[in-house]
Each structure stands twice: as structure tokens, then as C-alpha cells.
Amino acid sequence: MDIITDRAAFVAVLATMIEAGQTVPAGEGRRDQQVNARLTSDEGPTLETAARQRGFAGISDFVRAAALAGAKA
């Protein structure tokens, strides 16, 4: 499973749907759980850069995808 390729394809499909005026489908479930992690002043920018380079909106999306991929491996 290539998260980067999958995410890029997903974003392209959603963008096409939005441009066509279609309704974007809701996710499989509403996120109602929260996890907090403390980062050092070096870790924050490192994760932010890695997230953006891989097409994620921010650290949360990136960390969620990486953690879920690791948990399913």
C-alpha cells in the first residue's frame, strides 16, 4: 500500500467531484476520539515538512495515516 499514491488519487477524485458540483461523500465515521502527543521544537517542524511533502494538510493527517498503516501492517 502506497499512502502517497492513494492519497493523491483520492484528492484528485474529490477535486473533480467538487469542480463538477457533486456532493463529496462523508467519511466512514465521524472522528470523535482525540490523541495528543508532545513534540520537541525540532520534531514539530520535521513532521510538518514531511506531511506537506507527502501531500497531507498537516501533521494530524500525516500522523494518523502513518499510525494506521503501521497498525494494519
CHARMM-style PDB file with segment names, atoms N, HN, CA, C and O in Angstrom:
ATOM      1  N   MET     1       0.843  -1.179   0.000  1.00  0.00      PROA
ATOM      2  CA  MET     1       0.000   0.000   0.000  1.00  0.00      PROA
ATOM      3  C   MET     1       0.887   1.240   0.000  1.00  0.00      PROA
ATOM      4  O   MET     1       1.758   1.384   0.857  1.00  0.00      PROA
ATOM      5  N   ASP     2       0.671   2.107  -0.934  1.00  0.00      PROA
ATOM      6  HN  ASP     2      -0.037   1.989  -1.631  1.00  0.00      PROA
ATOM      7  CA  ASP     2       1.433   3.343  -1.024  1.00  0.00      PROA
ATOM      8  C   ASP     2       0.523   4.493  -0.633  1.00  0.00      PROA
ATOM      9  O   ASP     2      -0.325   4.919  -1.417  1.00  0.00      PROA
ATOM     10  N   ILE     3       0.701   4.994   0.578  1.00  0.00      PROA
ATOM     11  HN  ILE     3       1.391   4.648   1.215  1.00  0.00      PROA
ATOM     12  CA  ILE     3      -0.167   6.037   1.120  1.00  0.00      PROA
ATOM     13  C   ILE     3      -0.114   7.287   0.255  1.00  0.00      PROA
ATOM     14  O   ILE     3      -1.142   7.928   0.032  1.00  0.00      PROA
ATOM     15  N   ILE     4       1.046   7.637  -0.226  1.00  0.00      PROA
ATOM     16  HN  ILE     4       1.881   7.116  -0.046  1.00  0.00      PROA
ATOM     17  CA  ILE     4       1.204   8.856  -1.019  1.00  0.00      PROA
ATOM     18  C   ILE     4       0.405   8.749  -2.309  1.00  0.00      PROA
ATOM     19  O   ILE     4      -0.328   9.675  -2.655  1.00  0.00      PROA
ATOM     20  N   THR     5       0.532   7.643  -3.022  1.00  0.00      PROA
ATOM     21  HN  THR     5       1.128   6.891  -2.741  1.00  0.00      PROA
ATOM     22  CA  THR     5      -0.204   7.442  -4.272  1.00  0.00      PROA
ATOM     23  C   THR     5      -1.702   7.381  -4.016  1.00  0.00      PROA
ATOM     24  O   THR     5      -2.484   7.992  -4.744  1.00  0.00      PROA
ATOM     25  N   ASP     6      -2.104   6.647  -2.983  1.00  0.00      PROA
ATOM     26  HN  ASP     6      -1.468   6.151  -2.391  1.00  0.00      PROA
ATOM     27  CA  ASP     6      -3.522   6.537  -2.652  1.00  0.00      PROA
ATOM     28  C   ASP     6      -4.112   7.897  -2.312  1.00  0.00      PROA
ATOM     29  O   ASP     6      -5.210   8.230  -2.760  1.00  0.00      PROA
ATOM     30  N   ARG     7      -3.388   8.682  -1.523  1.00  0.00      PROA
ATOM     31  HN  ARG     7      -2.497   8.411  -1.159  1.00  0.00      PROA
ATOM     32  CA  ARG     7      -3.886   9.998  -1.128  1.00  0.00      PROA
ATOM     33  C   ARG     7      -3.992  10.919  -2.343  1.00  0.00      PROA
ATOM     34  O   ARG     7      -4.975  11.647  -2.479  1.00  0.00      PROA
ATOM     35  N   ALA     8      -3.002  10.896  -3.215  1.00  0.00      PROA
ATOM     36  HN  ALA     8      -2.203  10.305  -3.104  1.00  0.00      PROA
ATOM     37  CA  ALA     8      -3.023  11.743  -4.410  1.00  0.00      PROA
ATOM     38  C   ALA     8      -4.224  11.392  -5.292  1.00  0.00      PROA
ATOM     39  O   ALA     8      -4.893  12.285  -5.812  1.00  0.00      PROA
ATOM     40  N   ALA     9      -4.494  10.117  -5.459  1.00  0.00      PROA
ATOM     41  HN  ALA     9      -3.951   9.391  -5.037  1.00  0.00      PROA
ATOM     42  CA  ALA     9      -5.644   9.683  -6.262  1.00  0.00      PROA
ATOM     43  C   ALA     9      -6.951  10.130  -5.608  1.00  0.00      PROA
ATOM     44  O   ALA     9      -7.867  10.593  -6.287  1.00  0.00      PROA
ATOM     45  N   PHE    10      -7.026   9.988  -4.298  1.00  0.00      PROA
ATOM     46  HN  PHE    10      -6.281   9.612  -3.746  1.00  0.00      PROA
ATOM     47  CA  PHE    10      -8.227  10.384  -3.562  1.00  0.00      PROA
ATOM     48  C   PHE    10      -8.472  11.889  -3.696  1.00  0.00      PROA
ATOM     49  O   PHE    10      -9.599  12.318  -3.942  1.00  0.00      PROA
ATOM     50  N   VAL    11      -7.424  12.680  -3.534  1.00  0.00      PROA
ATOM     51  HN  VAL    11      -6.508  12.331  -3.334  1.00  0.00      PROA
ATOM     52  CA  VAL    11      -7.543  14.132  -3.647  1.00  0.00      PROA
ATOM     53  C   VAL    11      -7.984  14.517  -5.056  1.00  0.00      PROA
ATOM     54  O   VAL    11      -8.817  15.409  -5.215  1.00  0.00      PROA
ATOM     55  N   ALA    12      -7.443  13.863  -6.075  1.00  0.00      PROA
ATOM     56  HN  ALA    12      -6.766  13.138  -5.945  1.00  0.00      PROA
ATOM     57  CA  ALA    12      -7.815  14.157  -7.462  1.00  0.00      PROA
ATOM     58  C   ALA    12      -9.283  13.852  -7.718  1.00  0.00      PROA
ATOM     59  O   ALA    12      -9.973  14.621  -8.387  1.00  0.00      PROA
ATOM     60  N   VAL    13      -9.760  12.735  -7.190  1.00  0.00      PROA
ATOM     61  HN  VAL    13      -9.199  12.110  -6.646  1.00  0.00      PROA
ATOM     62  CA  VAL    13     -11.165  12.373  -7.367  1.00  0.00      PROA
ATOM     63  C   VAL    13     -12.067  13.390  -6.675  1.00  0.00      PROA
ATOM     64  O   VAL    13     -13.057  13.840  -7.252  1.00  0.00      PROA
ATOM     65  N   LEU    14     -11.729  13.748  -5.451  1.00  0.00      PROA
ATOM     66  HN  LEU    14     -10.926  13.382  -4.982  1.00  0.00      PROA
ATOM     67  CA  LEU    14     -12.538  14.731  -4.718  1.00  0.00      PROA
ATOM     68  C   LEU    14     -12.545  16.086  -5.418  1.00  0.00      PROA
ATOM     69  O   LEU    14     -13.588  16.735  -5.500  1.00  0.00      PROA
ATOM     70  N   ALA    15     -11.398  16.515  -5.919  1.00  0.00      PROA
ATOM     71  HN  ALA    15     -10.551  15.988  -5.853  1.00  0.00      PROA
ATOM     72  CA  ALA    15     -11.319  17.795  -6.625  1.00  0.00      PROA
ATOM     73  C   ALA    15     -12.198  17.786  -7.868  1.00  0.00      PROA
ATOM     74  O   ALA    15     -12.883  18.766  -8.160  1.00  0.00      PROA
ATOM     75  N   THR    16     -12.175  16.682  -8.593  1.00  0.00      PROA
ATOM     76  HN  THR    16     -11.618  15.886  -8.356  1.00  0.00      PROA
ATOM     77  CA  THR    16     -13.005  16.550  -9.789  1.00  0.00      PROA
ATOM     78  C   THR    16     -14.485  16.609  -9.427  1.00  0.00      PROA
ATOM     79  O   THR    16     -15.271  17.265 -10.110  1.00  0.00      PROA
ATOM     80  N   MET    17     -14.858  15.925  -8.356  1.00  0.00      PROA
ATOM     81  HN  MET    17     -14.219  15.393  -7.801  1.00  0.00      PROA
ATOM     82  CA  MET    17     -16.250  15.935  -7.904  1.00  0.00      PROA
ATOM     83  C   MET    17     -16.696  17.344  -7.506  1.00  0.00      PROA
ATOM     84  O   MET    17     -17.794  17.776  -7.856  1.00  0.00      PROA
ATOM     85  N   ILE    18     -15.835  18.058  -6.772  1.00  0.00      PROA
ATOM     86  HN  ILE    18     -14.942  17.707  -6.488  1.00  0.00      PROA
ATOM     87  CA  ILE    18     -16.177  19.408  -6.331  1.00  0.00      PROA
ATOM     88  C   ILE    18     -16.318  20.340  -7.518  1.00  0.00      PROA
ATOM     89  O   ILE    18     -17.258  21.133  -7.576  1.00  0.00      PROA
ATOM     90  N   GLU    19     -15.389  20.255  -8.472  1.00  0.00      PROA
ATOM     91  HN  GLU    19     -14.626  19.611  -8.425  1.00  0.00      PROA
ATOM     92  CA  GLU    19     -15.456  21.091  -9.670  1.00  0.00      PROA
ATOM     93  C   GLU    19     -16.715  20.811 -10.480  1.00  0.00      PROA
ATOM     94  O   GLU    19     -17.246  21.713 -11.129  1.00  0.00      PROA
ATOM     95  N   ALA    20     -17.196  19.575 -10.450  1.00  0.00      PROA
ATOM     96  HN  ALA    20     -16.765  18.843  -9.923  1.00  0.00      PROA
ATOM     97  CA  ALA    20     -18.396  19.194 -11.199  1.00  0.00      PROA
ATOM     98  C   ALA    20     -19.667  19.524 -10.427  1.00  0.00      PROA
ATOM     99  O   ALA    20     -20.771  19.286 -10.917  1.00  0.00      PROA
ATOM    100  N   GLY    21     -19.518  20.072  -9.218  1.00  0.00      PROA
ATOM    101  HN  GLY    21     -18.621  20.265  -8.820  1.00  0.00      PROA
ATOM    102  CA  GLY    21     -20.676  20.437  -8.415  1.00  0.00      PROA
ATOM    103  C   GLY    21     -21.323  19.272  -7.700  1.00  0.00      PROA
ATOM    104  O   GLY    21     -22.451  19.392  -7.222  1.00  0.00      PROA
ATOM    105  N   GLN    22     -20.634  18.151  -7.616  1.00  0.00      PROA
ATOM    106  HN  GLN    22     -19.718  18.054  -8.004  1.00  0.00      PROA
ATOM    107  CA  GLN    22     -21.175  16.970  -6.945  1.00  0.00      PROA
ATOM    108  C   GLN    22     -20.928  17.058  -5.448  1.00  0.00      PROA
ATOM    109  O   GLN    22     -20.044  17.780  -4.989  1.00  0.00      PROA
ATOM    110  N   THR    23     -21.715  16.319  -4.708  1.00  0.00      PROA
ATOM    111  HN  THR    23     -22.433  15.732  -5.082  1.00  0.00      PROA
ATOM    112  CA  THR    23     -21.550  16.250  -3.268  1.00  0.00      PROA
ATOM    113  C   THR    23     -20.462  15.242  -2.942  1.00  0.00      PROA
ATOM    114  O   THR    23     -20.457  14.120  -3.448  1.00  0.00      PROA
ATOM    115  N   VAL    24     -19.552  15.660  -2.095  1.00  0.00      PROA
ATOM    116  HN  VAL    24     -19.556  16.572  -1.684  1.00  0.00      PROA
ATOM    117  CA  VAL    24     -18.459  14.780  -1.675  1.00  0.00      PROA
ATOM    118  C   VAL    24     -18.993  13.846  -0.597  1.00  0.00      PROA
ATOM    119  O   VAL    24     -19.623  14.301   0.357  1.00  0.00      PROA
ATOM    120  N   PRO    25     -18.748  12.534  -0.738  1.00  0.00      PROA
ATOM    121  CA  PRO    25     -19.255  11.587   0.247  1.00  0.00      PROA
ATOM    122  C   PRO    25     -18.614  11.782   1.618  1.00  0.00      PROA
ATOM    123  O   PRO    25     -17.445  12.151   1.727  1.00  0.00      PROA
ATOM    124  N   ALA    26     -19.394  11.529   2.647  1.00  0.00      PROA
ATOM    125  HN  ALA    26     -20.343  11.228   2.558  1.00  0.00      PROA
ATOM    126  CA  ALA    26     -18.875  11.611   4.011  1.00  0.00      PROA
ATOM    127  C   ALA    26     -17.950  10.433   4.271  1.00  0.00      PROA
ATOM    128  O   ALA    26     -18.036   9.403   3.603  1.00  0.00      PROA
ATOM    129  N   GLY    27     -17.079  10.592   5.235  1.00  0.00      PROA
ATOM    130  HN  GLY    27     -17.009  11.429   5.778  1.00  0.00      PROA
ATOM    131  CA  GLY    27     -16.169   9.520   5.608  1.00  0.00      PROA
ATOM    132  C   GLY    27     -16.931   8.357   6.228  1.00  0.00      PROA
ATOM    133  O   GLY    27     -18.139   8.448   6.447  1.00  0.00      PROA
ATOM    134  N   GLU    28     -16.236   7.278   6.506  1.00  0.00      PROA
ATOM    135  HN  GLU    28     -15.255   7.204   6.328  1.00  0.00      PROA
ATOM    136  CA  GLU    28     -16.880   6.094   7.067  1.00  0.00      PROA
ATOM    137  C   GLU    28     -17.354   6.304   8.495  1.00  0.00      PROA
ATOM    138  O   GLU    28     -18.216   5.575   8.986  1.00  0.00      PROA
ATOM    139  N   GLY    29     -16.807   7.268   9.136  1.00  0.00      PROA
ATOM    140  HN  GLY    29     -16.106   7.860   8.737  1.00  0.00      PROA
ATOM    141  CA  GLY    29     -17.230   7.528  10.501  1.00  0.00      PROA
ATOM    142  C   GLY    29     -16.734   8.884  10.948  1.00  0.00      PROA
ATOM    143  O   GLY    29     -15.693   9.370  10.504  1.00  0.00      PROA
ATOM    144  N   ARG    30     -17.489   9.470  11.821  1.00  0.00      PROA
ATOM    145  HN  ARG    30     -18.334   9.075  12.182  1.00  0.00      PROA
ATOM    146  CA  ARG    30     -17.098  10.771  12.354  1.00  0.00      PROA
ATOM    147  C   ARG    30     -15.989  10.565  13.372  1.00  0.00      PROA
ATOM    148  O   ARG    30     -16.084   9.695  14.238  1.00  0.00      PROA
ATOM    149  N   ARG    31     -14.967  11.346  13.266  1.00  0.00      PROA
ATOM    150  HN  ARG    31     -14.890  12.052  12.563  1.00  0.00      PROA
ATOM    151  CA  ARG    31     -13.850  11.237  14.220  1.00  0.00      PROA
ATOM    152  C   ARG    31     -14.270  11.897  15.524  1.00  0.00      PROA
ATOM    153  O   ARG    31     -14.481  13.108  15.587  1.00  0.00      PROA
ATOM    154  N   ASP    32     -14.385  11.091  16.547  1.00  0.00      PROA
ATOM    155  HN  ASP    32     -14.214  10.107  16.497  1.00  0.00      PROA
ATOM    156  CA  ASP    32     -14.808  11.620  17.841  1.00  0.00      PROA
ATOM    157  C   ASP    32     -13.834  11.263  18.961  1.00  0.00      PROA
ATOM    158  O   ASP    32     -14.131  11.461  20.139  1.00  0.00      PROA
ATOM    159  N   GLN    33     -12.680  10.741  18.587  1.00  0.00      PROA
ATOM    160  HN  GLN    33     -12.439  10.580  17.630  1.00  0.00      PROA
ATOM    161  CA  GLN    33     -11.642  10.406  19.551  1.00  0.00      PROA
ATOM    162  C   GLN    33     -10.448  11.328  19.305  1.00  0.00      PROA
ATOM    163  O   GLN    33     -10.169  11.709  18.168  1.00  0.00      PROA
ATOM    164  N   GLN    34      -9.758  11.677  20.370  1.00  0.00      PROA
ATOM    165  HN  GLN    34      -9.985  11.368  21.293  1.00  0.00      PROA
ATOM    166  CA  GLN    34      -8.610  12.559  20.235  1.00  0.00      PROA
ATOM    167  C   GLN    34      -7.405  11.958  20.938  1.00  0.00      PROA
ATOM    168  O   GLN    34      -7.512  11.408  22.034  1.00  0.00      PROA
ATOM    169  N   VAL    35      -6.253  12.075  20.283  1.00  0.00      PROA
ATOM    170  HN  VAL    35      -6.166  12.522  19.392  1.00  0.00      PROA
ATOM    171  CA  VAL    35      -4.985  11.631  20.849  1.00  0.00      PROA
ATOM    172  C   VAL    35      -4.042  12.824  20.819  1.00  0.00      PROA
ATOM    173  O   VAL    35      -3.943  13.513  19.803  1.00  0.00      PROA
ATOM    174  N   ASN    36      -3.354  13.070  21.913  1.00  0.00      PROA
ATOM    175  HN  ASN    36      -3.434  12.510  22.738  1.00  0.00      PROA
ATOM    176  CA  ASN    36      -2.403  14.182  21.978  1.00  0.00      PROA
ATOM    177  C   ASN    36      -0.993  13.644  22.144  1.00  0.00      PROA
ATOM    178  O   ASN    36      -0.769  12.657  22.845  1.00  0.00      PROA
ATOM    179  N   ALA    37      -0.057  14.298  21.497  1.00  0.00      PROA
ATOM    180  HN  ALA    37      -0.240  15.100  20.927  1.00  0.00      PROA
ATOM    181  CA  ALA    37       1.351  13.921  21.634  1.00  0.00      PROA
ATOM    182  C   ALA    37       2.171  15.195  21.761  1.00  0.00      PROA
ATOM    183  O   ALA    37       1.927  16.173  21.056  1.00  0.00      PROA
ATOM    184  N   ARG    38       3.113  15.177  22.637  1.00  0.00      PROA
ATOM    185  HN  ARG    38       3.312  14.382  23.210  1.00  0.00      PROA
ATOM    186  CA  ARG    38       4.031  16.315  22.789  1.00  0.00      PROA
ATOM    187  C   ARG    38       5.238  16.086  21.889  1.00  0.00      PROA
ATOM    188  O   ARG    38       5.765  14.977  21.797  1.00  0.00      PROA
ATOM    189  N   LEU    39       5.661  17.154  21.231  1.00  0.00      PROA
ATOM    190  HN  LEU    39       5.232  18.055  21.306  1.00  0.00      PROA
ATOM    191  CA  LEU    39       6.805  17.101  20.327  1.00  0.00      PROA
ATOM    192  C   LEU    39       7.854  18.094  20.779  1.00  0.00      PROA
ATOM    193  O   LEU    39       7.541  19.102  21.412  1.00  0.00      PROA
ATOM    194  N   THR    40       9.106  17.801  20.448  1.00  0.00      PROA
ATOM    195  HN  THR    40       9.360  16.981  19.934  1.00  0.00      PROA
ATOM    196  CA  THR    40      10.165  18.763  20.725  1.00  0.00      PROA
ATOM    197  C   THR    40      10.097  19.873  19.683  1.00  0.00      PROA
ATOM    198  O   THR    40       9.376  19.762  18.692  1.00  0.00      PROA
ATOM    199  N   SER    41      10.847  20.935  19.915  1.00  0.00      PROA
ATOM    200  HN  SER    41      11.433  21.024  20.721  1.00  0.00      PROA
ATOM    201  CA  SER    41      10.873  22.048  18.963  1.00  0.00      PROA
ATOM    202  C   SER    41      11.493  21.625  17.631  1.00  0.00      PROA
ATOM    203  O   SER    41      11.293  22.303  16.623  1.00  0.00      PROA
ATOM    204  N   ASP    42      12.233  20.530  17.605  1.00  0.00      PROA
ATOM    205  HN  ASP    42      12.396  19.979  18.424  1.00  0.00      PROA
ATOM    206  CA  ASP    42      12.777  20.001  16.350  1.00  0.00      PROA
ATOM    207  C   ASP    42      11.793  19.060  15.661  1.00  0.00      PROA
ATOM    208  O   ASP    42      11.689  19.056  14.434  1.00  0.00      PROA
ATOM    209  N   GLU    43      11.079  18.270  16.444  1.00  0.00      PROA
ATOM    210  HN  GLU    43      11.164  18.273  17.440  1.00  0.00      PROA
ATOM    211  CA  GLU    43      10.158  17.273  15.877  1.00  0.00      PROA
ATOM    212  C   GLU    43       8.978  17.912  15.154  1.00  0.00      PROA
ATOM    213  O   GLU    43       8.556  17.420  14.107  1.00  0.00      PROA
ATOM    214  N   GLY    44       8.443  18.997  15.694  1.00  0.00      PROA
ATOM    215  HN  GLY    44       8.786  19.397  16.543  1.00  0.00      PROA
ATOM    216  CA  GLY    44       7.286  19.653  15.075  1.00  0.00      PROA
ATOM    217  C   GLY    44       7.541  20.058  13.635  1.00  0.00      PROA
ATOM    218  O   GLY    44       6.816  19.627  12.739  1.00  0.00      PROA
ATOM    219  N   PRO    45       8.559  20.880  13.394  1.00  0.00      PROA
ATOM    220  CA  PRO    45       8.848  21.280  12.010  1.00  0.00      PROA
ATOM    221  C   PRO    45       9.227  20.105  11.102  1.00  0.00      PROA
ATOM    222  O   PRO    45       8.910  20.104   9.912  1.00  0.00      PROA
ATOM    223  N   THR    46       9.901  19.113  11.670  1.00  0.00      PROA
ATOM    224  HN  THR    46      10.158  19.113  12.636  1.00  0.00      PROA
ATOM    225  CA  THR    46      10.276  17.934  10.877  1.00  0.00      PROA
ATOM    226  C   THR    46       9.036  17.209  10.390  1.00  0.00      PROA
ATOM    227  O   THR    46       8.950  16.851   9.215  1.00  0.00      PROA
ATOM    228  N   LEU    47       8.067  16.987  11.280  1.00  0.00      PROA
ATOM    229  HN  LEU    47       8.137  17.277  12.234  1.00  0.00      PROA
ATOM    230  CA  LEU    47       6.823  16.310  10.887  1.00  0.00      PROA
ATOM    231  C   LEU    47       5.989  17.180   9.948  1.00  0.00      PROA
ATOM    232  O   LEU    47       5.384  16.671   9.005  1.00  0.00      PROA
ATOM    233  N   GLU    48       5.955  18.473  10.198  1.00  0.00      PROA
ATOM    234  HN  GLU    48       6.447  18.887  10.965  1.00  0.00      PROA
ATOM    235  CA  GLU    48       5.201  19.388   9.325  1.00  0.00      PROA
ATOM    236  C   GLU    48       5.752  19.340   7.904  1.00  0.00      PROA
ATOM    237  O   GLU    48       4.982  19.258   6.946  1.00  0.00      PROA
ATOM    238  N   THR    49       7.060  19.390   7.756  1.00  0.00      PROA
ATOM    239  HN  THR    49       7.686  19.456   8.533  1.00  0.00      PROA
ATOM    240  CA  THR    49       7.695  19.316   6.437  1.00  0.00      PROA
ATOM    241  C   THR    49       7.404  17.984   5.765  1.00  0.00      PROA
ATOM    242  O   THR    49       7.050  17.948   4.586  1.00  0.00      PROA
ATOM    243  N   ALA    50       7.550  16.895   6.499  1.00  0.00      PROA
ATOM    244  HN  ALA    50       7.838  16.924   7.456  1.00  0.00      PROA
ATOM    245  CA  ALA    50       7.289  15.565   5.938  1.00  0.00      PROA
ATOM    246  C   ALA    50       5.832  15.449   5.490  1.00  0.00      PROA
ATOM    247  O   ALA    50       5.546  14.881   4.436  1.00  0.00      PROA
ATOM    248  N   ALA    51       4.919  15.986   6.291  1.00  0.00      PROA
ATOM    249  HN  ALA    51       5.152  16.448   7.147  1.00  0.00      PROA
ATOM    250  CA  ALA    51       3.497  15.927   5.948  1.00  0.00      PROA
ATOM    251  C   ALA    51       3.221  16.688   4.655  1.00  0.00      PROA
ATOM    252  O   ALA    51       2.563  16.167   3.755  1.00  0.00      PROA
ATOM    253  N   ARG    52       3.713  17.896   4.561  1.00  0.00      PROA
ATOM    254  HN  ARG    52       4.248  18.320   5.292  1.00  0.00      PROA
ATOM    255  CA  ARG    52       3.465  18.723   3.367  1.00  0.00      PROA
ATOM    256  C   ARG    52       4.103  18.108   2.115  1.00  0.00      PROA
ATOM    257  O   ARG    52       3.506  18.127   1.039  1.00  0.00      PROA
ATOM    258  N   GLN    53       5.305  17.568   2.257  1.00  0.00      PROA
ATOM    259  HN  GLN    53       5.790  17.552   3.131  1.00  0.00      PROA
ATOM    260  CA  GLN    53       5.978  16.953   1.105  1.00  0.00      PROA
ATOM    261  C   GLN    53       5.200  15.755   0.579  1.00  0.00      PROA
ATOM    262  O   GLN    53       5.291  15.418  -0.602  1.00  0.00      PROA
ATOM    263  N   ARG    54       4.449  15.124   1.443  1.00  0.00      PROA
ATOM    264  HN  ARG    54       4.376  15.397   2.402  1.00  0.00      PROA
ATOM    265  CA  ARG    54       3.686  13.935   1.040  1.00  0.00      PROA
ATOM    266  C   ARG    54       2.233  14.260   0.710  1.00  0.00      PROA
ATOM    267  O   ARG    54       1.431  13.356   0.477  1.00  0.00      PROA
ATOM    268  N   GLY    55       1.894  15.543   0.689  1.00  0.00      PROA
ATOM    269  HN  GLY    55       2.545  16.278   0.878  1.00  0.00      PROA
ATOM    270  CA  GLY    55       0.559  15.958   0.263  1.00  0.00      PROA
ATOM    271  C   GLY    55      -0.487  16.000   1.350  1.00  0.00      PROA
ATOM    272  O   GLY    55      -1.675  16.117   1.049  1.00  0.00      PROA
ATOM    273  N   PHE    56      -0.089  15.909   2.597  1.00  0.00      PROA
ATOM    274  HN  PHE    56       0.876  15.814   2.842  1.00  0.00      PROA
ATOM    275  CA  PHE    56      -1.051  15.970   3.694  1.00  0.00      PROA
ATOM    276  C   PHE    56      -1.292  17.423   4.086  1.00  0.00      PROA
ATOM    277  O   PHE    56      -0.422  18.278   3.920  1.00  0.00      PROA
ATOM    278  N   ALA    57      -2.482  17.687   4.607  1.00  0.00      PROA
ATOM    279  HN  ALA    57      -3.188  16.992   4.742  1.00  0.00      PROA
ATOM    280  CA  ALA    57      -2.844  19.041   5.007  1.00  0.00      PROA
ATOM    281  C   ALA    57      -2.055  19.506   6.220  1.00  0.00      PROA
ATOM    282  O   ALA    57      -1.828  20.703   6.394  1.00  0.00      PROA
ATOM    283  N   GLY    58      -1.640  18.577   7.051  1.00  0.00      PROA
ATOM    284  HN  GLY    58      -1.824  17.605   6.910  1.00  0.00      PROA
ATOM    285  CA  GLY    58      -0.902  18.945   8.246  1.00  0.00      PROA
ATOM    286  C   GLY    58      -0.421  17.719   8.987  1.00  0.00      PROA
ATOM    287  O   GLY    58      -0.556  16.590   8.514  1.00  0.00      PROA
ATOM    288  N   ILE    59       0.139  17.960  10.151  1.00  0.00      PROA
ATOM    289  HN  ILE    59       0.248  18.876  10.535  1.00  0.00      PROA
ATOM    290  CA  ILE    59       0.722  16.885  10.946  1.00  0.00      PROA
ATOM    291  C   ILE    59      -0.326  15.844  11.341  1.00  0.00      PROA
ATOM    292  O   ILE    59      -0.047  14.646  11.277  1.00  0.00      PROA
ATOM    293  N   SER    60      -1.504  16.263  11.739  1.00  0.00      PROA
ATOM    294  HN  SER    60      -1.730  17.236  11.791  1.00  0.00      PROA
ATOM    295  CA  SER    60      -2.526  15.317  12.204  1.00  0.00      PROA
ATOM    296  C   SER    60      -2.866  14.268  11.155  1.00  0.00      PROA
ATOM    297  O   SER    60      -2.889  13.073  11.450  1.00  0.00      PROA
ATOM    298  N   ASP    61      -3.128  14.715   9.930  1.00  0.00      PROA
ATOM    299  HN  ASP    61      -3.109  15.686   9.691  1.00  0.00      PROA
ATOM    300  CA  ASP    61      -3.462  13.778   8.850  1.00  0.00      PROA
ATOM    301  C   ASP    61      -2.304  12.821   8.582  1.00  0.00      PROA
ATOM    302  O   ASP    61      -2.504  11.623   8.379  1.00  0.00      PROA
ATOM    303  N   PHE    62      -1.102  13.366   8.584  1.00  0.00      PROA
ATOM    304  HN  PHE    62      -0.940  14.339   8.749  1.00  0.00      PROA
ATOM    305  CA  PHE    62       0.095  12.574   8.319  1.00  0.00      PROA
ATOM    306  C   PHE    62       0.316  11.526   9.405  1.00  0.00      PROA
ATOM    307  O   PHE    62       0.531  10.351   9.110  1.00  0.00      PROA
ATOM    308  N   VAL    63       0.263  11.956  10.654  1.00  0.00      PROA
ATOM    309  HN  VAL    63       0.089  12.911  10.895  1.00  0.00      PROA
ATOM    310  CA  VAL    63       0.499  11.038  11.771  1.00  0.00      PROA
ATOM    311  C   VAL    63      -0.607   9.983  11.824  1.00  0.00      PROA
ATOM    312  O   VAL    63      -0.327   8.813  12.085  1.00  0.00      PROA
ATOM    313  N   ARG    64      -1.867  10.381  11.578  1.00  0.00      PROA
ATOM    314  HN  ARG    64      -2.095  11.331  11.366  1.00  0.00      PROA
ATOM    315  CA  ARG    64      -2.982   9.422  11.577  1.00  0.00      PROA
ATOM    316  C   ARG    64      -2.762   8.351  10.511  1.00  0.00      PROA
ATOM    317  O   ARG    64      -2.906   7.161  10.789  1.00  0.00      PROA
ATOM    318  N   ALA    65      -2.413   8.769   9.288  1.00  0.00      PROA
ATOM    319  HN  ALA    65      -2.296   9.736   9.062  1.00  0.00      PROA
ATOM    320  CA  ALA    65      -2.206   7.821   8.195  1.00  0.00      PROA
ATOM    321  C   ALA    65      -1.033   6.884   8.489  1.00  0.00      PROA
ATOM    322  O   ALA    65      -1.120   5.680   8.247  1.00  0.00      PROA
ATOM    323  N   ALA    66       0.057   7.437   9.008  1.00  0.00      PROA
ATOM    324  HN  ALA    66       0.128   8.415   9.204  1.00  0.00      PROA
ATOM    325  CA  ALA    66       1.229   6.607   9.319  1.00  0.00      PROA
ATOM    326  C   ALA    66       0.932   5.629  10.447  1.00  0.00      PROA
ATOM    327  O   ALA    66       1.332   4.467  10.385  1.00  0.00      PROA
ATOM    328  N   ALA    67       0.237   6.093  11.470  1.00  0.00      PROA
ATOM    329  HN  ALA    67      -0.088   7.037  11.520  1.00  0.00      PROA
ATOM    330  CA  ALA    67      -0.085   5.220  12.597  1.00  0.00      PROA
ATOM    331  C   ALA    67      -1.037   4.107  12.182  1.00  0.00      PROA
ATOM    332  O   ALA    67      -0.854   2.955  12.574  1.00  0.00      PROA
ATOM    333  N   LEU    68      -2.047   4.442  11.394  1.00  0.00      PROA
ATOM    334  HN  LEU    68      -2.196   5.378  11.076  1.00  0.00      PROA
ATOM    335  CA  LEU    68      -2.996   3.413  10.949  1.00  0.00      PROA
ATOM    336  C   LEU    68      -2.325   2.400  10.005  1.00  0.00      PROA
ATOM    337  O   LEU    68      -2.593   1.201  10.078  1.00  0.00      PROA
ATOM    338  N   ALA    69      -1.453   2.899   9.124  1.00  0.00      PROA
ATOM    339  HN  ALA    69      -1.236   3.874   9.065  1.00  0.00      PROA
ATOM    340  CA  ALA    69      -0.729   1.980   8.231  1.00  0.00      PROA
ATOM    341  C   ALA    69       0.149   1.045   9.046  1.00  0.00      PROA
ATOM    342  O   ALA    69       0.227  -0.147   8.749  1.00  0.00      PROA
ATOM    343  N   GLY    70       0.805   1.567  10.061  1.00  0.00      PROA
ATOM    344  HN  GLY    70       0.742   2.536  10.302  1.00  0.00      PROA
ATOM    345  CA  GLY    70       1.642   0.741  10.922  1.00  0.00      PROA
ATOM    346  C   GLY    70       0.833  -0.243  11.736  1.00  0.00      PROA
ATOM    347  O   GLY    70       1.263  -1.376  11.949  1.00  0.00      PROA
ATOM    348  N   ALA    71      -0.327   0.176  12.189  1.00  0.00      PROA
ATOM    349  HN  ALA    71      -0.676   1.097  12.016  1.00  0.00      PROA
ATOM    350  CA  ALA    71      -1.178  -0.700  12.993  1.00  0.00      PROA
ATOM    351  C   ALA    71      -1.758  -1.841  12.168  1.00  0.00      PROA
ATOM    352  O   ALA    71      -2.007  -2.926  12.693  1.00  0.00      PROA
ATOM    353  N   LYS    72      -1.973  -1.597  10.872  1.00  0.00      PROA
ATOM    354  HN  LYS    72      -1.770  -0.715  10.446  1.00  0.00      PROA
ATOM    355  CA  LYS    72      -2.564  -2.611   9.995  1.00  0.00      PROA
ATOM    356  C   LYS    72      -1.509  -3.537   9.388  1.00  0.00      PROA
ATOM    357  O   LYS    72      -1.840  -4.572   8.810  1.00  0.00      PROA
ATOM    358  N   ALA    73      -0.230  -3.154   9.526  1.00  0.00      PROA
ATOM    359  HN  ALA    73       0.039  -2.313   9.996  1.00  0.00      PROA
ATOM    360  CA  ALA    73       0.845  -3.941   8.908  1.00  0.00      PROA
ATOM    361  C   ALA    73       1.076  -5.245   9.630  1.00  0.00      PROA
ATOM    362  OT1 ALA    73       1.945  -6.023   9.236  1.00  0.00      PROA
TER     363      ALA     73
END
